Amino acid sequence: LKDVLGVAAVALPGVVTADPQHADVEARGDLTRGMLVVDVRGTPAGPPTARVATDVSVGEVRQYIERTLKAAP
């Protein structure tokens, strides 16, 4: 349901808590190539590059999905 959660995060401000993080897609690693890597060390260089969801109001998202499905033709 990651796509639905993304839509709900935009449609319902405040439903998802996101924290700024330093993240990048690993392009050369043998074990992590193509994966998103988040640097959680205390002193990464530069400003945060992503907002990573850390909490979600499951009940509100569930209600949003149910309302959306009921409204569908």
mmCIF file of the N, C-alpha and C atoms, coordinates in Angstrom:
data_MODEL
# 
_entry.id   MODEL 
# 
loop_
_atom_site.group_PDB 
_atom_site.id 
_atom_site.type_symbol 
_atom_site.label_atom_id 
_atom_site.label_alt_id 
_atom_site.label_comp_id 
_atom_site.label_asym_id 
_atom_site.label_entity_id 
_atom_site.label_seq_id 
_atom_site.pdbx_PDB_ins_code 
_atom_site.Cartn_x 
_atom_site.Cartn_y 
_atom_site.Cartn_z 
_atom_site.occupancy 
_atom_site.B_iso_or_equiv 
_atom_site.pdbx_formal_charge 
_atom_site.auth_seq_id 
_atom_site.auth_comp_id 
_atom_site.auth_asym_id 
_atom_site.auth_atom_id 
_atom_site.pdbx_PDB_model_num 
ATOM 1   N N  . LEU A 1 1  ? 0.806   -1.201 0.000  1.00 0.00 ? 1  LEU A N  1 
ATOM 2   C CA . LEU A 1 1  ? 0.000   0.000  0.000  1.00 0.00 ? 1  LEU A CA 1 
ATOM 3   C C  . LEU A 1 1  ? 0.849   1.265  0.000  1.00 0.00 ? 1  LEU A C  1 
ATOM 4   N N  . LYS A 1 2  ? 2.095   1.179  -0.404 1.00 0.00 ? 2  LYS A N  1 
ATOM 5   C CA . LYS A 1 2  ? 2.953   2.363  -0.355 1.00 0.00 ? 2  LYS A CA 1 
ATOM 6   C C  . LYS A 1 2  ? 2.446   3.467  -1.263 1.00 0.00 ? 2  LYS A C  1 
ATOM 7   N N  . ASP A 1 3  ? 1.864   3.128  -2.417 1.00 0.00 ? 3  ASP A N  1 
ATOM 8   C CA . ASP A 1 3  ? 1.334   4.162  -3.310 1.00 0.00 ? 3  ASP A CA 1 
ATOM 9   C C  . ASP A 1 3  ? 0.138   4.863  -2.676 1.00 0.00 ? 3  ASP A C  1 
ATOM 10  N N  . VAL A 1 4  ? -0.740  4.105  -2.045 1.00 0.00 ? 4  VAL A N  1 
ATOM 11  C CA . VAL A 1 4  ? -1.906  4.679  -1.378 1.00 0.00 ? 4  VAL A CA 1 
ATOM 12  C C  . VAL A 1 4  ? -1.453  5.570  -0.229 1.00 0.00 ? 4  VAL A C  1 
ATOM 13  N N  . LEU A 1 5  ? -0.460  5.138  0.499  1.00 0.00 ? 5  LEU A N  1 
ATOM 14  C CA . LEU A 1 5  ? 0.051   5.940  1.607  1.00 0.00 ? 5  LEU A CA 1 
ATOM 15  C C  . LEU A 1 5  ? 0.652   7.244  1.101  1.00 0.00 ? 5  LEU A C  1 
ATOM 16  N N  . GLY A 1 6  ? 1.331   7.209  -0.035 1.00 0.00 ? 6  GLY A N  1 
ATOM 17  C CA . GLY A 1 6  ? 1.883   8.426  -0.629 1.00 0.00 ? 6  GLY A CA 1 
ATOM 18  C C  . GLY A 1 6  ? 0.794   9.410  -1.008 1.00 0.00 ? 6  GLY A C  1 
ATOM 19  N N  . VAL A 1 7  ? -0.280  8.913  -1.599 1.00 0.00 ? 7  VAL A N  1 
ATOM 20  C CA . VAL A 1 7  ? -1.413  9.774  -1.961 1.00 0.00 ? 7  VAL A CA 1 
ATOM 21  C C  . VAL A 1 7  ? -2.074  10.323 -0.702 1.00 0.00 ? 7  VAL A C  1 
ATOM 22  N N  . ALA A 1 8  ? -2.260  9.486  0.293  1.00 0.00 ? 8  ALA A N  1 
ATOM 23  C CA . ALA A 1 8  ? -2.881  9.937  1.539  1.00 0.00 ? 8  ALA A CA 1 
ATOM 24  C C  . ALA A 1 8  ? -2.023  10.992 2.222  1.00 0.00 ? 8  ALA A C  1 
ATOM 25  N N  . ALA A 1 9  ? -0.708  10.848 2.158  1.00 0.00 ? 9  ALA A N  1 
ATOM 26  C CA . ALA A 1 9  ? 0.190   11.819 2.778  1.00 0.00 ? 9  ALA A CA 1 
ATOM 27  C C  . ALA A 1 9  ? 0.034   13.193 2.153  1.00 0.00 ? 9  ALA A C  1 
ATOM 28  N N  . VAL A 1 10 ? -0.232  13.228 0.859  1.00 0.00 ? 10 VAL A N  1 
ATOM 29  C CA . VAL A 1 10 ? -0.428  14.507 0.175  1.00 0.00 ? 10 VAL A CA 1 
ATOM 30  C C  . VAL A 1 10 ? -1.849  15.027 0.389  1.00 0.00 ? 10 VAL A C  1 
ATOM 31  N N  . ALA A 1 11 ? -2.824  14.137 0.344  1.00 0.00 ? 11 ALA A N  1 
ATOM 32  C CA . ALA A 1 11 ? -4.233  14.540 0.454  1.00 0.00 ? 11 ALA A CA 1 
ATOM 33  C C  . ALA A 1 11 ? -4.633  14.912 1.877  1.00 0.00 ? 11 ALA A C  1 
ATOM 34  N N  . LEU A 1 12 ? -3.966  14.340 2.859  1.00 0.00 ? 12 LEU A N  1 
ATOM 35  C CA . LEU A 1 12 ? -4.318  14.561 4.268  1.00 0.00 ? 12 LEU A CA 1 
ATOM 36  C C  . LEU A 1 12 ? -3.099  15.077 5.029  1.00 0.00 ? 12 LEU A C  1 
ATOM 37  N N  . PRO A 1 13 ? -2.804  16.362 4.926  1.00 0.00 ? 13 PRO A N  1 
ATOM 38  C CA . PRO A 1 13 ? -1.639  16.896 5.632  1.00 0.00 ? 13 PRO A CA 1 
ATOM 39  C C  . PRO A 1 13 ? -1.695  16.569 7.128  1.00 0.00 ? 13 PRO A C  1 
ATOM 40  N N  . GLY A 1 14 ? -0.578  16.163 7.675  1.00 0.00 ? 14 GLY A N  1 
ATOM 41  C CA . GLY A 1 14 ? -0.503  15.844 9.092  1.00 0.00 ? 14 GLY A CA 1 
ATOM 42  C C  . GLY A 1 14 ? -0.721  14.383 9.423  1.00 0.00 ? 14 GLY A C  1 
ATOM 43  N N  . VAL A 1 15 ? -1.149  13.579 8.449  1.00 0.00 ? 15 VAL A N  1 
ATOM 44  C CA . VAL A 1 15 ? -1.404  12.162 8.690  1.00 0.00 ? 15 VAL A CA 1 
ATOM 45  C C  . VAL A 1 15 ? -0.094  11.370 8.775  1.00 0.00 ? 15 VAL A C  1 
ATOM 46  N N  . VAL A 1 16 ? 0.929   11.839 8.071  1.00 0.00 ? 16 VAL A N  1 
ATOM 47  C CA . VAL A 1 16 ? 2.226   11.172 8.070  1.00 0.00 ? 16 VAL A CA 1 
ATOM 48  C C  . VAL A 1 16 ? 3.256   12.101 8.708  1.00 0.00 ? 16 VAL A C  1 
ATOM 49  N N  . THR A 1 17 ? 4.017   11.569 9.633  1.00 0.00 ? 17 THR A N  1 
ATOM 50  C CA . THR A 1 17 ? 5.130   12.306 10.219 1.00 0.00 ? 17 THR A CA 1 
ATOM 51  C C  . THR A 1 17 ? 6.381   11.926 9.445  1.00 0.00 ? 17 THR A C  1 
ATOM 52  N N  . ALA A 1 18 ? 7.125   12.929 8.983  1.00 0.00 ? 18 ALA A N  1 
ATOM 53  C CA . ALA A 1 18 ? 8.339   12.666 8.216  1.00 0.00 ? 18 ALA A CA 1 
ATOM 54  C C  . ALA A 1 18 ? 9.480   13.501 8.785  1.00 0.00 ? 18 ALA A C  1 
ATOM 55  N N  . ASP A 1 19 ? 10.641  12.890 8.850  1.00 0.00 ? 19 ASP A N  1 
ATOM 56  C CA . ASP A 1 19 ? 11.827  13.570 9.362  1.00 0.00 ? 19 ASP A CA 1 
ATOM 57  C C  . ASP A 1 19 ? 12.831  13.776 8.239  1.00 0.00 ? 19 ASP A C  1 
ATOM 58  N N  . PRO A 1 20 ? 13.521  14.916 8.234  1.00 0.00 ? 20 PRO A N  1 
ATOM 59  C CA . PRO A 1 20 ? 14.557  15.144 7.219  1.00 0.00 ? 20 PRO A CA 1 
ATOM 60  C C  . PRO A 1 20 ? 15.739  14.194 7.459  1.00 0.00 ? 20 PRO A C  1 
ATOM 61  N N  . GLN A 1 21 ? 16.200  13.574 6.399  1.00 0.00 ? 21 GLN A N  1 
ATOM 62  C CA . GLN A 1 21 ? 17.313  12.621 6.481  1.00 0.00 ? 21 GLN A CA 1 
ATOM 63  C C  . GLN A 1 21 ? 18.264  12.835 5.310  1.00 0.00 ? 21 GLN A C  1 
ATOM 64  N N  . HIS A 1 22 ? 19.455  12.293 5.446  1.00 0.00 ? 22 HIS A N  1 
ATOM 65  C CA . HIS A 1 22 ? 20.435  12.289 4.358  1.00 0.00 ? 22 HIS A CA 1 
ATOM 66  C C  . HIS A 1 22 ? 20.302  10.935 3.660  1.00 0.00 ? 22 HIS A C  1 
ATOM 67  N N  . ALA A 1 23 ? 19.868  10.950 2.410  1.00 0.00 ? 23 ALA A N  1 
ATOM 68  C CA . ALA A 1 23 ? 19.622  9.702  1.690  1.00 0.00 ? 23 ALA A CA 1 
ATOM 69  C C  . ALA A 1 23 ? 20.136  9.809  0.261  1.00 0.00 ? 23 ALA A C  1 
ATOM 70  N N  . ASP A 1 24 ? 20.464  8.663  -0.302 1.00 0.00 ? 24 ASP A N  1 
ATOM 71  C CA . ASP A 1 24 ? 20.947  8.605  -1.679 1.00 0.00 ? 24 ASP A CA 1 
ATOM 72  C C  . ASP A 1 24 ? 20.702  7.194  -2.203 1.00 0.00 ? 24 ASP A C  1 
ATOM 73  N N  . VAL A 1 25 ? 20.609  7.069  -3.514 1.00 0.00 ? 25 VAL A N  1 
ATOM 74  C CA . VAL A 1 25 ? 20.485  5.750  -4.130 1.00 0.00 ? 25 VAL A CA 1 
ATOM 75  C C  . VAL A 1 25 ? 21.891  5.247  -4.411 1.00 0.00 ? 25 VAL A C  1 
ATOM 76  N N  . GLU A 1 26 ? 22.197  4.073  -3.896 1.00 0.00 ? 26 GLU A N  1 
ATOM 77  C CA . GLU A 1 26 ? 23.520  3.488  -4.072 1.00 0.00 ? 26 GLU A CA 1 
ATOM 78  C C  . GLU A 1 26 ? 23.685  3.016  -5.511 1.00 0.00 ? 26 GLU A C  1 
ATOM 79  N N  . ALA A 1 27 ? 24.669  3.554  -6.203 1.00 0.00 ? 27 ALA A N  1 
ATOM 80  C CA . ALA A 1 27 ? 24.867  3.228  -7.614 1.00 0.00 ? 27 ALA A CA 1 
ATOM 81  C C  . ALA A 1 27 ? 26.001  2.231  -7.842 1.00 0.00 ? 27 ALA A C  1 
ATOM 82  N N  . ARG A 1 28 ? 26.929  2.075  -6.882 1.00 0.00 ? 28 ARG A N  1 
ATOM 83  C CA . ARG A 1 28 ? 28.097  1.236  -7.120 1.00 0.00 ? 28 ARG A CA 1 
ATOM 84  C C  . ARG A 1 28 ? 28.263  0.073  -6.156 1.00 0.00 ? 28 ARG A C  1 
ATOM 85  N N  . GLY A 1 29 ? 27.504  0.011  -5.110 1.00 0.00 ? 29 GLY A N  1 
ATOM 86  C CA . GLY A 1 29 ? 27.705  -1.023 -4.096 1.00 0.00 ? 29 GLY A CA 1 
ATOM 87  C C  . GLY A 1 29 ? 27.402  -2.425 -4.591 1.00 0.00 ? 29 GLY A C  1 
ATOM 88  N N  . ASP A 1 30 ? 28.130  -3.396 -4.082 1.00 0.00 ? 30 ASP A N  1 
ATOM 89  C CA . ASP A 1 30 ? 27.886  -4.789 -4.451 1.00 0.00 ? 30 ASP A CA 1 
ATOM 90  C C  . ASP A 1 30 ? 26.644  -5.346 -3.756 1.00 0.00 ? 30 ASP A C  1 
ATOM 91  N N  . LEU A 1 31 ? 26.400  -4.904 -2.524 1.00 0.00 ? 31 LEU A N  1 
ATOM 92  C CA . LEU A 1 31 ? 25.276  -5.432 -1.759 1.00 0.00 ? 31 LEU A CA 1 
ATOM 93  C C  . LEU A 1 31 ? 24.046  -4.552 -1.815 1.00 0.00 ? 31 LEU A C  1 
ATOM 94  N N  . THR A 1 32 ? 24.219  -3.262 -2.078 1.00 0.00 ? 32 THR A N  1 
ATOM 95  C CA . THR A 1 32 ? 23.089  -2.331 -1.990 1.00 0.00 ? 32 THR A CA 1 
ATOM 96  C C  . THR A 1 32 ? 22.829  -1.578 -3.293 1.00 0.00 ? 32 THR A C  1 
ATOM 97  N N  . ARG A 1 33 ? 23.414  -1.995 -4.398 1.00 0.00 ? 33 ARG A N  1 
ATOM 98  C CA . ARG A 1 33 ? 23.240  -1.275 -5.660 1.00 0.00 ? 33 ARG A CA 1 
ATOM 99  C C  . ARG A 1 33 ? 21.757  -1.156 -6.010 1.00 0.00 ? 33 ARG A C  1 
ATOM 100 N N  . GLY A 1 34 ? 21.325  0.089  -6.275 1.00 0.00 ? 34 GLY A N  1 
ATOM 101 C CA . GLY A 1 34 ? 19.947  0.355  -6.635 1.00 0.00 ? 34 GLY A CA 1 
ATOM 102 C C  . GLY A 1 34 ? 19.029  0.596  -5.451 1.00 0.00 ? 34 GLY A C  1 
ATOM 103 N N  . MET A 1 35 ? 19.542  0.461  -4.242 1.00 0.00 ? 35 MET A N  1 
ATOM 104 C CA . MET A 1 35 ? 18.726  0.645  -3.039 1.00 0.00 ? 35 MET A CA 1 
ATOM 105 C C  . MET A 1 35 ? 18.913  2.049  -2.476 1.00 0.00 ? 35 MET A C  1 
ATOM 106 N N  . LEU A 1 36 ? 17.893  2.518  -1.798 1.00 0.00 ? 36 LEU A N  1 
ATOM 107 C CA . LEU A 1 36 ? 17.976  3.780  -1.090 1.00 0.00 ? 36 LEU A CA 1 
ATOM 108 C C  . LEU A 1 36 ? 18.720  3.542  0.218  1.00 0.00 ? 36 LEU A C  1 
ATOM 109 N N  . VAL A 1 37 ? 19.758  4.344  0.439  1.00 0.00 ? 37 VAL A N  1 
ATOM 110 C CA . VAL A 1 37 ? 20.554  4.230  1.650  1.00 0.00 ? 37 VAL A CA 1 
ATOM 111 C C  . VAL A 1 37 ? 20.381  5.521  2.443  1.00 0.00 ? 37 VAL A C  1 
ATOM 112 N N  . VAL A 1 38 ? 19.996  5.399  3.707  1.00 0.00 ? 38 VAL A N  1 
ATOM 113 C CA . VAL A 1 38 ? 19.810  6.553  4.581  1.00 0.00 ? 38 VAL A CA 1 
ATOM 114 C C  . VAL A 1 38 ? 20.979  6.596  5.552  1.00 0.00 ? 38 VAL A C  1 
ATOM 115 N N  . ASP A 1 39 ? 21.656  7.736  5.588  1.00 0.00 ? 39 ASP A N  1 
ATOM 116 C CA . ASP A 1 39 ? 22.811  7.917  6.463  1.00 0.00 ? 39 ASP A CA 1 
ATOM 117 C C  . ASP A 1 39 ? 22.322  8.440  7.812  1.00 0.00 ? 39 ASP A C  1 
ATOM 118 N N  . VAL A 1 40 ? 22.339  7.589  8.825  1.00 0.00 ? 40 VAL A N  1 
ATOM 119 C CA . VAL A 1 40 ? 21.840  7.974  10.143 1.00 0.00 ? 40 VAL A CA 1 
ATOM 120 C C  . VAL A 1 40 ? 22.972  8.315  11.107 1.00 0.00 ? 40 VAL A C  1 
ATOM 121 N N  . ARG A 1 41 ? 24.188  8.404  10.586 1.00 0.00 ? 41 ARG A N  1 
ATOM 122 C CA . ARG A 1 41 ? 25.302  8.816  11.449 1.00 0.00 ? 41 ARG A CA 1 
ATOM 123 C C  . ARG A 1 41 ? 25.070  10.256 11.889 1.00 0.00 ? 41 ARG A C  1 
ATOM 124 N N  . GLY A 1 42 ? 25.653  10.647 12.957 1.00 0.00 ? 42 GLY A N  1 
ATOM 125 C CA . GLY A 1 42 ? 25.415  11.958 13.538 1.00 0.00 ? 42 GLY A CA 1 
ATOM 126 C C  . GLY A 1 42 ? 25.950  13.143 12.765 1.00 0.00 ? 42 GLY A C  1 
ATOM 127 N N  . THR A 1 43 ? 26.886  12.956 11.854 1.00 0.00 ? 43 THR A N  1 
ATOM 128 C CA . THR A 1 43 ? 27.518  14.102 11.196 1.00 0.00 ? 43 THR A CA 1 
ATOM 129 C C  . THR A 1 43 ? 27.623  13.956 9.683  1.00 0.00 ? 43 THR A C  1 
ATOM 130 N N  . PRO A 1 44 ? 26.535  13.704 8.962  1.00 0.00 ? 44 PRO A N  1 
ATOM 131 C CA . PRO A 1 44 ? 26.631  13.645 7.501  1.00 0.00 ? 44 PRO A CA 1 
ATOM 132 C C  . PRO A 1 44 ? 26.895  15.040 6.935  1.00 0.00 ? 44 PRO A C  1 
ATOM 133 N N  . ALA A 1 45 ? 27.538  15.085 5.793  1.00 0.00 ? 45 ALA A N  1 
ATOM 134 C CA . ALA A 1 45 ? 27.868  16.362 5.158  1.00 0.00 ? 45 ALA A CA 1 
ATOM 135 C C  . ALA A 1 45 ? 26.677  16.898 4.371  1.00 0.00 ? 45 ALA A C  1 
ATOM 136 N N  . GLY A 1 46 ? 26.458  18.182 4.442  1.00 0.00 ? 46 GLY A N  1 
ATOM 137 C CA . GLY A 1 46 ? 25.425  18.832 3.645  1.00 0.00 ? 46 GLY A CA 1 
ATOM 138 C C  . GLY A 1 46 ? 24.046  18.753 4.262  1.00 0.00 ? 46 GLY A C  1 
ATOM 139 N N  . PRO A 1 47 ? 23.107  19.419 3.603  1.00 0.00 ? 47 PRO A N  1 
ATOM 140 C CA . PRO A 1 47 ? 21.730  19.448 4.100  1.00 0.00 ? 47 PRO A CA 1 
ATOM 141 C C  . PRO A 1 47 ? 21.005  18.130 3.819  1.00 0.00 ? 47 PRO A C  1 
ATOM 142 N N  . PRO A 1 48 ? 19.926  17.843 4.546  1.00 0.00 ? 48 PRO A N  1 
ATOM 143 C CA . PRO A 1 48 ? 19.140  16.628 4.286  1.00 0.00 ? 48 PRO A CA 1 
ATOM 144 C C  . PRO A 1 48 ? 18.650  16.602 2.841  1.00 0.00 ? 48 PRO A C  1 
ATOM 145 N N  . THR A 1 49 ? 18.545  15.416 2.273  1.00 0.00 ? 49 THR A N  1 
ATOM 146 C CA . THR A 1 49 ? 18.131  15.259 0.882  1.00 0.00 ? 49 THR A CA 1 
ATOM 147 C C  . THR A 1 49 ? 16.783  14.572 0.719  1.00 0.00 ? 49 THR A C  1 
ATOM 148 N N  . ALA A 1 50 ? 16.172  14.151 1.823  1.00 0.00 ? 50 ALA A N  1 
ATOM 149 C CA . ALA A 1 50 ? 14.890  13.443 1.736  1.00 0.00 ? 50 ALA A CA 1 
ATOM 150 C C  . ALA A 1 50 ? 14.117  13.628 3.035  1.00 0.00 ? 50 ALA A C  1 
ATOM 151 N N  . ARG A 1 51 ? 12.807  13.447 2.938  1.00 0.00 ? 51 ARG A N  1 
ATOM 152 C CA . ARG A 1 51 ? 11.959  13.371 4.124  1.00 0.00 ? 51 ARG A CA 1 
ATOM 153 C C  . ARG A 1 51 ? 11.484  11.929 4.221  1.00 0.00 ? 51 ARG A C  1 
ATOM 154 N N  . VAL A 1 52 ? 11.817  11.267 5.315  1.00 0.00 ? 52 VAL A N  1 
ATOM 155 C CA . VAL A 1 52 ? 11.520  9.852  5.489  1.00 0.00 ? 52 VAL A CA 1 
ATOM 156 C C  . VAL A 1 52 ? 10.371  9.705  6.484  1.00 0.00 ? 52 VAL A C  1 
ATOM 157 N N  . ALA A 1 53 ? 9.322   8.991  6.068  1.00 0.00 ? 53 ALA A N  1 
ATOM 158 C CA . ALA A 1 53 ? 8.163   8.774  6.930  1.00 0.00 ? 53 ALA A CA 1 
ATOM 159 C C  . ALA A 1 53 ? 8.573   7.953  8.143  1.00 0.00 ? 53 ALA A C  1 
ATOM 160 N N  . THR A 1 54 ? 8.193   8.442  9.331  1.00 0.00 ? 54 THR A N  1 
ATOM 161 C CA . THR A 1 54 ? 8.537   7.741  10.564 1.00 0.00 ? 54 THR A CA 1 
ATOM 162 C C  . THR A 1 54 ? 7.308   7.327  11.364 1.00 0.00 ? 54 THR A C  1 
ATOM 163 N N  . ASP A 1 55 ? 6.144   7.877  11.019 1.00 0.00 ? 55 ASP A N  1 
ATOM 164 C CA . ASP A 1 55 ? 4.924   7.524  11.735 1.00 0.00 ? 55 ASP A CA 1 
ATOM 165 C C  . ASP A 1 55 ? 3.732   7.838  10.836 1.00 0.00 ? 55 ASP A C  1 
ATOM 166 N N  . VAL A 1 56 ? 2.648   7.103  11.029 1.00 0.00 ? 56 VAL A N  1 
ATOM 167 C CA . VAL A 1 56 ? 1.438   7.329  10.239 1.00 0.00 ? 56 VAL A CA 1 
ATOM 168 C C  . VAL A 1 56 ? 0.219   7.092  11.117 1.00 0.00 ? 56 VAL A C  1 
ATOM 169 N N  . SER A 1 57 ? -0.802  7.891  10.906 1.00 0.00 ? 57 SER A N  1 
ATOM 170 C CA . SER A 1 57 ? -2.066  7.700  11.600 1.00 0.00 ? 57 SER A CA 1 
ATOM 171 C C  . SER A 1 57 ? -2.871  6.665  10.816 1.00 0.00 ? 57 SER A C  1 
ATOM 172 N N  . VAL A 1 58 ? -2.729  5.415  11.218 1.00 0.00 ? 58 VAL A N  1 
ATOM 173 C CA . VAL A 1 58 ? -3.321  4.302  10.475 1.00 0.00 ? 58 VAL A CA 1 
ATOM 174 C C  . VAL A 1 58 ? -4.838  4.447  10.373 1.00 0.00 ? 58 VAL A C  1 
ATOM 175 N N  . GLY A 1 59 ? -5.482  4.823  11.448 1.00 0.00 ? 59 GLY A N  1 
ATOM 176 C CA . GLY A 1 59 ? -6.943  4.957  11.431 1.00 0.00 ? 59 GLY A CA 1 
ATOM 177 C C  . GLY A 1 59 ? -7.422  5.985  10.427 1.00 0.00 ? 59 GLY A C  1 
ATOM 178 N N  . GLU A 1 60 ? -6.756  7.139  10.373 1.00 0.00 ? 60 GLU A N  1 
ATOM 179 C CA . GLU A 1 60 ? -7.160  8.173  9.422  1.00 0.00 ? 60 GLU A CA 1 
ATOM 180 C C  . GLU A 1 60 ? -6.925  7.740  7.985  1.00 0.00 ? 60 GLU A C  1 
ATOM 181 N N  . VAL A 1 61 ? -5.815  7.052  7.737  1.00 0.00 ? 61 VAL A N  1 
ATOM 182 C CA . VAL A 1 61 ? -5.547  6.561  6.378  1.00 0.00 ? 61 VAL A CA 1 
ATOM 183 C C  . VAL A 1 61 ? -6.562  5.497  5.991  1.00 0.00 ? 61 VAL A C  1 
ATOM 184 N N  . ARG A 1 62 ? -6.897  4.617  6.908  1.00 0.00 ? 62 ARG A N  1 
ATOM 185 C CA . ARG A 1 62 ? -7.901  3.576  6.634  1.00 0.00 ? 62 ARG A CA 1 
ATOM 186 C C  . ARG A 1 62 ? -9.244  4.214  6.279  1.00 0.00 ? 62 ARG A C  1 
ATOM 187 N N  . GLN A 1 63 ? -9.660  5.228  7.042  1.00 0.00 ? 63 GLN A N  1 
ATOM 188 C CA . GLN A 1 63 ? -10.916 5.928  6.753  1.00 0.00 ? 63 GLN A CA 1 
ATOM 189 C C  . GLN A 1 63 ? -10.859 6.603  5.388  1.00 0.00 ? 63 GLN A C  1 
ATOM 190 N N  . TYR A 1 64 ? -9.722  7.191  5.062  1.00 0.00 ? 64 TYR A N  1 
ATOM 191 C CA . TYR A 1 64 ? -9.556  7.837  3.751  1.00 0.00 ? 64 TYR A CA 1 
ATOM 192 C C  . TYR A 1 64 ? -9.715  6.818  2.629  1.00 0.00 ? 64 TYR A C  1 
ATOM 193 N N  . ILE A 1 65 ? -9.095  5.661  2.772  1.00 0.00 ? 65 ILE A N  1 
ATOM 194 C CA . ILE A 1 65 ? -9.202  4.613  1.747  1.00 0.00 ? 65 ILE A CA 1 
ATOM 195 C C  . ILE A 1 65 ? -10.652 4.152  1.618  1.00 0.00 ? 65 ILE A C  1 
ATOM 196 N N  . GLU A 1 66 ? -11.317 3.930  2.732  1.00 0.00 ? 66 GLU A N  1 
ATOM 197 C CA . GLU A 1 66 ? -12.714 3.475  2.697  1.00 0.00 ? 66 GLU A CA 1 
ATOM 198 C C  . GLU A 1 66 ? -13.608 4.519  2.040  1.00 0.00 ? 66 GLU A C  1 
ATOM 199 N N  . ARG A 1 67 ? -13.433 5.799  2.384  1.00 0.00 ? 67 ARG A N  1 
ATOM 200 C CA . ARG A 1 67 ? -14.246 6.875  1.754  1.00 0.00 ? 67 ARG A CA 1 
ATOM 201 C C  . ARG A 1 67 ? -13.989 6.923  0.251  1.00 0.00 ? 67 ARG A C  1 
ATOM 202 N N  . THR A 1 68 ? -12.740 6.799  -0.128 1.00 0.00 ? 68 THR A N  1 
ATOM 203 C CA . THR A 1 68 ? -12.384 6.863  -1.557 1.00 0.00 ? 68 THR A CA 1 
ATOM 204 C C  . THR A 1 68 ? -12.985 5.701  -2.325 1.00 0.00 ? 68 THR A C  1 
ATOM 205 N N  . LEU A 1 69 ? -12.904 4.500  -1.753 1.00 0.00 ? 69 LEU A N  1 
ATOM 206 C CA . LEU A 1 69 ? -13.479 3.343  -2.443 1.00 0.00 ? 69 LEU A CA 1 
ATOM 207 C C  . LEU A 1 69 ? -14.993 3.402  -2.534 1.00 0.00 ? 69 LEU A C  1 
ATOM 208 N N  . LYS A 1 70 ? -15.654 3.917  -1.498 1.00 0.00 ? 70 LYS A N  1 
ATOM 209 C CA . LYS A 1 70 ? -17.116 4.040  -1.519 1.00 0.00 ? 70 LYS A CA 1 
ATOM 210 C C  . LYS A 1 70 ? -17.566 5.067  -2.539 1.00 0.00 ? 70 LYS A C  1 
ATOM 211 N N  . ALA A 1 71 ? -16.742 6.089  -2.786 1.00 0.00 ? 71 ALA A N  1 
ATOM 212 C CA . ALA A 1 71 ? -17.101 7.143  -3.733 1.00 0.00 ? 71 ALA A CA 1 
ATOM 213 C C  . ALA A 1 71 ? -16.821 6.744  -5.186 1.00 0.00 ? 71 ALA A C  1 
ATOM 214 N N  . ALA A 1 72 ? -16.107 5.659  -5.387 1.00 0.00 ? 72 ALA A N  1 
ATOM 215 C CA . ALA A 1 72 ? -15.771 5.223  -6.750 1.00 0.00 ? 72 ALA A CA 1 
ATOM 216 C C  . ALA A 1 72 ? -17.021 4.710  -7.469 1.00 0.00 ? 72 ALA A C  1 
ATOM 217 N N  . PRO A 1 73 ? -17.112 4.979  -8.766 1.00 0.00 ? 73 PRO A N  1 
ATOM 218 C CA . PRO A 1 73 ? -18.283 4.512  -9.524 1.00 0.00 ? 73 PRO A CA 1 
ATOM 219 C C  . PRO A 1 73 ? -18.329 3.015  -9.690 1.00 0.00 ? 73 PRO A C  1 
# 
